Amino acid sequence: MRTCGFVAASLCLAMLGFLAAATQPASLDGAAPQPDDGRSAAKAETAAAASAFGASSDQPVSEPKPVKKIYIMTDMEGVAGVRDAEQWLGPEGRYYDVGRRLTTREVNAAIEGFFAGGATEIVVCDGHGRGAIDIELLDPRVQLERGWPNGWPGPSLAEGGFDAVAWVGQHAKAGTSYAHLAHTQSWNYVDLAINGVSIGEFGQLALCAGELGVRSIFASGDQALVEEAQALVPGIETVAVKRGTTPGRGDDLTAEQYARRNIAAIHLHPEKACAMIRAGAERAILRAQKEHFGLIVLKPPFERVAKFRPAQAGQPLLISRERHQSSIIALMNMPFNPQPESPATP
């Protein structure tokens, strides 16, 4: 979810050099050494994603399809300056309107970059649960989508005609170590996996887009999201605008406890974040005009396994398993049937 109460200017300036490295596949250069606390295991898990989904390293000989029409998925938790759920993510929060402005500014920065790189049409989806886009501040050249009456992949993508998908303000998946405000859909998820690969909200849309032949070319959010996106979509252009500092997964917490867990982070100043997003978006579309990247090749059949937190501490996790023989989109739209997890459940 997505300027008040930022870290001191001197600390922010000190962080700029190594946060800028988030546009590269490597982790944050120059960051202070940190205990592992599950970070290596998480990276190994997501690093297997490309091969699990059948992503190919073979480059087609033909030129890539021109990228002109772009769908931007937005959220609030991955925006620089947005700090916690209680005060920032809903209209009852003290800084909700500030968060909406910060979110819209980052989205406008991406829009500027995409148009500068050759885009001719952009649809922006307000993907934050309580709403995050201030339409009065939104770039007037784009259209705003809100609401998915028929589920995944949303009405605009389902209509077709898009060349690429991008994300702004995206957060990492539930259970990610050193992530800021990490979750998947809601705070009650422990994990969501497709064919054994753990994914979050980024991965869900990227997989649906891939089934439609739409490339995933750009994502901005926290550093943990950047690493998640790079593992799932090799070659994707990314920008990190903040870095979570809480280690561990928090799988043993209730949803209420987990919502308060991952609130520690170091943020870029909004102006710096927007400048990096604009540059990254322009790089992404220019690269996409000449480089083959951004499509996940899916291998059916598909199985979805979701694990949910119990209503009360000490109760077993709830697990739901669904399968579809041919379509990731159909699988994503299947209802959940959570049941208490038994000790024998893998």
N, C-alpha and C positions, 0 to 999 in steps of 0.2 A: 504494500500500500504506500501511499506516498505521503527575511529568514531569521526563524527565531531559534535561539539557544544552540547555535552551532559551536563546534569546538573552537578554541581560541585561534585567532588568525595565524599566530606563529606556528602552532601545531599543524594547522591545515597546510600551510606553505611547505612545511617540512615533509608532508606526506605526498605532495604533488608529483615529485619525481618518480617514486615507486608505484603510485597508483596509475600513472600514465602507461606503465608497462603492461597493464591489463588488456591492452589491445593486442598483445602478443600471446601465443599459446603458453608461454611460461607463467609461473606464479609471480606474485608481487616481488619485484626486485627491491632489495634494500630494506625489506621489512625486518623487524626485530625477530630473532629466532623464537619459535614457539614450540611447546610440547606437541607431540603428534596427536594424542587424544582422539584417535580415529580418523585423522585427516588422510593418512596414507591408504587406509582401507577403503575410504570413500572414493578416493581418486582411482584406485584399482578397480573398484566396482563400476564406475562410470566409464573408465577407459575401455572396458570390454563392450561398450554399447554399440559402437560402429560395426564390429564384426558380428555381433549378435543379431543386428538388424540387416546385415548383409550389405553394408555400405561398400561400394567398390572404389578402389584406387585407380582403376583404369580410366583414362581420360578419353572421351569421345573425340573423334577427329573433326566433327562438324563444329561450327561456331555456336556458342550459347545463344539461346533465344533472347532477343532484346528485352530488357527489364524496363517497363514503362508504368505498369499499374501495380501499386504496392498496398498491402494491407498491414496496418500497424496495430498490434495488440498492446494495450497499455495496462499498467497496474500502478499501485501507489507505494507498496512496501519497498521497492527497489530504487526509489528516487532519493537523491542526495538531500539530506536535511530532515527527511521523515524518520522519526526516531523510535516511536513505540505505538502499540495498538490503542491504548487507552486514550491518549491525548491527540492522536493524529488521524486515525483511520475512519472515523465516523462523525456524523454531524453533532453528536453530543460532546465531542472532544474539543478542547480549547484551541488547538492548532489545526483543526480540520480544513478550514478555508485557506490557511497558509499552505498546507499540503497540497490542496487542489491547484493553487497557483504554481507551486514548484513543479508539480506533475505536468501541467499544461506547458510550462516553459521548456521542460525537457522534450516533450513531444514536439513542440514547435521547432526546437533545434534540429531534431531528426528530420522533420518535414523540410526545413531549409536545405539540409544536406542532400536529401533525396532529389528535390527539384533541381538543385544545382548540378547534380550528377546525371540528369536526363529524365527523371520521372515526369509523367504527364498527368497522372491521376493517382490520388491517395485517399483511402478510406481509413479513418481512425476508429478503432473499437475501444470504448470505455469498458475495460474488463474488470475494474475494481468493484467489489461487491456492493459497497455503499455509493459508488460513483466517485470519480476523481477528476474528470475533465471539466474545466470552466469554459463553456462554449463561447462566451463573450470574448475570451482571451485567445481562443483557438485560431490558428491560421485560417483565414477565410477561403483559401484555395482548396481546402479539403472538405470531405463529408464526415459526419460523426455517426457511428453506429452504437446503439445501446439496446441490449436485449437479444436473447437467442431463443425464440419460441419453439424451435424444433431441435434444440440441442446442438451437438457438434456437427459441423465445424463453424456454425454461425451462418446467418442468412447471406451475407455478402460473399463469403468464400464458396458457399454452396451454389450460388448463382454462376460462378465461374468467371474467367477472364483475367484473373490475377496472375502476375508473373513472379511475385515474391512476397514473403511475409517477413515482418520485422517486429521486434519487441522493444518497448521502452518502459523503464521502471519495474522490470521483472525481478522477482525474488527467487531464491533457490528452493528446492524441494524439501519437504518435511524430513527431519532427521539429519540435515547437513551440518557438519561441524564447522565452526567459524563462519556461519552464515548470519545475516541480519534479518530478523522477522521471517525466518524460513517457515513455510507451510505448504501444503498441497490442498487447494480449494478452501479448507477450513483448518482450524487448529486441532481437530480431532483425528486427522490422519497420522498414522505412524509411517506408512509407506504405501506406494502404489507402484506396481511393476507390470510391464508387458513382456511376455516371453522371458521372464526372469531378469529383465533389466529395469532397475529402479528409475522412475521418471517423476517429474513434477508437472506444473502447469505449462512450462516451456515445452517439455517433451510431448505432452498431449497434443498441443496444437501443431508442433513440428511434424509429428507422425500423421496427423490428419491431413495436413498440407501436402506431405509427401505422397499420400495416396491419390491426391488430386493433381499431382505433377507440379505443385507450386514450391518454389525453392525458399529455404530459410537463409537469409543473407546477413541479418544484423540483430544484435541484442545488447541492451545496456541494463545495468542493475548493479548488484553488489558483486564483489570478487568471487564469491562462491557460485553465483549464477553464471558468471563468465566461464568458470571452469566446467560447470555442468553443461553449458551450451557447446563449448568447444569439444567436449568428449562425445556428445551425441551427434553433432553436425560438424565434422572436420572441415576446416576452412572458413567457417562463419566469422564475420567481422564482429568484434566485441569491444565494449567500453565498460570499465568498472568505475563507479562514482563513489563507492564507499566500501569499507571492509569490516565485516563482523569480527568480534574478538572473543566470542564465547565458545569454548571447546566442547566437544561431546555431542551426542545425539538427543538426549532427553526422552528416550523411548518409554521410560517408566512413569512419565508425568501424565496427569489428566490434561484435558484440553485447556482448561482454565490456567493451569500451571504452565503449560507449554507456551501459551500466548504471552506470558510475562518473562519467558526465559531468554530469548535471543534478542535483547534490546541494546546490547553494548556494541558500539561501532565507531569507526573513524570515518568522517565524511569529507568529501571535497566541498569547496564553496560552490554554490549554485551556478555562478557565472563560469567558473572553470569547468564544471560538469557539463554545462550546455555547450561550451566551446568544443569539448572533446566529443560529445555526441554528434554535433553537427559535422565535424571532420570525419568521424567514424562512419556516419551514414553515407556521406559522399564517397568515401573510400569503398564502402560496401557495394554501392550500385555501380561504380566505375569498374570494380573488379568483376562483378557479376556479368558485365557486358562482354568480358573476354575470357573469364575463367569458369570452369565447370566445378561448382561446389554448391552445397545447400540442399541436396535431395537425399533423403533416407530411403533406401531400397528395402521394402518390407517383405518378409518371408512368411506367408501363412502356413498353417493355421495360427491363430492368436489366442493367448490366454491372458486375462487380467486378474491380478491378485491384489486386493486392497486389504490393508490392516488398519483398524481403527482403535483409538484409545477407549478405554472403558469409561462409563459415566462416573464411577467412583474409584478412588485409589484402592489397589489390592485386588480388583476384579481382573479376570483374564481379558486379553485383547480380543477384539472381534475381527473375524476374517471372512472375506467374500471372494469367491472364485467364479469367473464367467469365461466362456469361450465362444469364439466365432471362427468359422472355417475360412473366411475369405476377406473380411473387411474390418480394418481397424476403426473406421468411423462407426460402423454398426456396433462394434464391441463397446466403444466409448459411450454409446447411447443406451446400452443395456442397463436395467436397474440393478442395484446392489442387493445382496441377500446376506448381510453379515450374521455370522454365527460365532459363539464363543470358541476361542482357539483352544484346542486340547493339547496336552503335552506331546502327543504324537504327530501334531501337524507340523510339516517341515517349514 
